[in-house]
C-alpha cells in the first residue's frame, strides 16, 4: 500500500466517524470510544466532531489531487 492509499483510508475513516457521530447524536446515541467528546461542553463536542469530518474530507482531497513532481517524492 502506498502513502496515497493510506491517507485516503485514514481520511475516509475520519470523515465516516465524524459524520456518524453527528448522526448518532441527533438520535440520542454515541460511540463508546468517543464518549470523552460527549463530556466536553456542548459547542466544543460538536466542533470536535465537525473537525473530524472536515479533516477527513481535506485528507481525502489532498490524497486524491496531489501529483508528485519527480521520482524522489514517490517513495
Beta strands, then each sheet from edge to edge (+ up, - down):
end
